[in-house]
Amino acid sequence: QVQLVESGGGLVQAGGSLRLSCAASGSIFRGIAMGWYRQSPGNEREMVAVIRFGGSITYADSVKGRFTISRDYAKNTVYLQMNSLKPEDTAVYYCKGSPLPGGREYWGQGTQVTVSS
């Protein structure tokens, strides 16, 4: 059973924009947190942005001021608006859902974002 489905990746020139979407099942979407993570070749997966049940948001320092995470409760979807993209943003972007504290985490299949210089 597919629980998280990402979309919106692609190839863009430096300075451009992309919007990623993550459609989640309701039980995951309404959990304690939803987030975006990324992994580039040879590097560990890193947190990009997290939005919590109470509305608090955390961004990685490298994306502050350029990326915006948001959620649409009507669509059970979390978005990542990425502006002023840089070549170093190139990675596979993953959506993660954390429904319960200390409980199972759910990952999407990932979507490739490539930023050309």
C-alpha positions as MATLAB code, in Angstrom:
seq = 'QVQLVESGGGLVQAGGSLRLSCAASGSIFRGIAMGWYRQSPGNEREMVAVIRFGGSITYADSVKGRFTISRDYAKNTVYLQMNSLKPEDTAVYYCKGSPLPGGREYWGQGTQVTVSS';
ca = [
       0.000    0.000    0.000;
       1.523    3.279   -1.146;
       1.465    5.825    1.647;
       3.546    8.744    0.308;
       3.812    9.807   -3.323;
       6.179   12.576   -4.388;
       6.077   14.537   -7.616;
       7.429   17.725   -9.132;
      11.114   17.026   -9.579;
      12.984   17.774  -12.762;
      15.767   19.680  -14.447;
      16.043   23.423  -13.947;
      18.689   26.078  -14.503;
      20.382   27.796  -11.597;
      18.195   30.576  -10.272;
      15.026   28.796  -11.290;
      12.189   27.349   -9.240;
      10.455   24.030   -8.682;
       7.607   22.909   -6.458;
       7.624   19.420   -5.000;
       4.445   17.739   -3.809;
       3.970   14.852   -1.409;
       0.523   13.269   -1.251;
       0.087   11.255    1.935;
      -2.506    8.972    3.437;
      -4.564   10.770    6.072;
      -3.188    8.892    9.049;
       0.343    9.923    8.119;
      -0.446   13.455    7.007;
      -2.164   14.260   10.305;
       0.693   12.918   12.400;
       3.224   14.880   14.385;
       5.452   15.906   11.480;
       5.988   15.846    7.733;
       9.296   16.709    6.154;
      11.477   16.885    3.091;
      14.936   15.369    3.001;
      17.516   15.060    0.247;
      20.449   12.894   -0.676;
      23.119   13.519   -3.280;
      25.676   10.939   -4.462;
      28.306   10.207   -1.848;
      26.476   12.112    0.863;
      24.187   11.155    3.694;
      20.506   11.987    3.593;
      19.908   15.382    5.167;
      16.911   17.287    6.456;
      15.718   20.106    4.223;
      12.504   21.251    5.921;
      10.069   19.906    8.500;
       6.568   21.076    9.371;
       5.015   19.899   12.627;
       1.462   19.335   13.804;
       1.374   22.615   15.748;
       2.634   24.532   12.740;
       6.266   25.018   13.700;
       8.747   24.775   10.852;
      12.451   24.049   10.696;
      14.680   24.666    7.684;
      18.220   23.625    6.988;
      20.518   26.650    7.036;
      21.451   26.019    3.403;
      17.872   26.577    2.188;
      16.596   29.302    4.533;
      15.102   32.188    2.599;
      14.899   30.140   -0.606;
      12.665   27.150    0.205;
       9.188   27.129    1.751;
       7.371   24.103    3.172;
       3.583   24.155    3.434;
       0.675   21.757    3.798;
      -2.832   21.549    2.351;
      -5.188   19.713    4.725;
      -7.893   19.398    2.090;
      -5.536   17.495   -0.198;
      -3.407   15.684    2.418;
      -0.430   17.130    0.593;
       2.816   18.736    1.702;
       4.662   21.049   -0.663;
       8.208   22.291   -0.960;
       8.527   25.483   -2.971;
      12.135   25.857   -4.054;
      13.302   29.217   -5.393;
      16.717   30.553   -6.390;
      17.921   27.022   -6.943;
      21.648   26.326   -6.956;
      23.633   23.445   -8.477;
      24.367   22.239   -4.940;
      20.621   21.661   -4.460;
      20.871   18.776   -6.927;
      19.759   15.611   -5.144;
      17.006   13.057   -4.783;
      14.354   14.624   -2.578;
      12.348   12.417   -0.236;
       9.187   13.056    1.702;
       8.952   11.627    5.215;
       5.993   11.235    7.506;
       6.243   10.708   11.251;
       2.743    9.974   12.533;
       3.544    9.127   16.155;
       6.338   10.084   18.584;
       8.950    7.354   18.479;
       6.868    5.344   16.052;
       7.384    4.129   12.517;
       8.522    6.618    9.913;
       7.282    6.501    6.337;
       9.302    7.490    3.276;
       8.302    8.254   -0.269;
      10.102    6.852   -3.286;
      12.030   10.054   -3.962;
      12.050   12.540   -6.821;
      15.152   13.756   -8.651;
      15.956   17.457   -8.712;
      18.800   18.535  -10.983;
      19.998   22.144  -11.122;
      22.309   23.024  -14.004;
      24.815   25.840  -13.823;
];
